[in-house]
């Protein structure tokens, strides 16, 4: 997983199991692609930049 995502969304912790990691990981990826603005994309979100 990308270091920025791990640090920004607090996923750099140790989870008890894969099942415990799935929900926060999915939430972080959704925020990264649907909410977070990206400088390299002219301050657009990835999913809107692509479409």
N, C-alpha and C positions, 0 to 999 in steps of 0.2 A: 504494500500500500504506500502511496505517496506520502513523504514525510510531512508536507504541509497539512494534509488532511488529518493525519494522525495527531499532530500537535494542536491544530486549530479546533478540532472537534473532540479532543481528549480521548483519542483511541490508542494512545501510547501506553495504556495500562495493560495488565495481565488479566485476561478473562478466565473464569473457571472452566468454560467449555466453548466449543464452537457455537452451540445454541445460544449461549449468553452473549456472544459477540455479534451475532447476526443482526439483531434489532438496532443497536446503536450504529453499526456499520452502514446499514441500509439508510438510516436517517441522515448520517453524515454525507453519504454520497448524494442523496436527494438534495440536501441543502447546498452542497458544492455545485451541483448541476442546475438547480432550479432557483436558488436564492442569491448565492454569493456572486458579487460582481468581480470580473477578472480584468486586471489592467491590460494584459496581453490581448484581450478581445475588445478593446476600446470601452471598457467598463460595461460590458454586456454579460449576461449569464450564458454559459455554454449552450444550453438547449435552444435558446433564442437566437444565438449567433449562427448556429448550424442551420436552423430553419429560416 
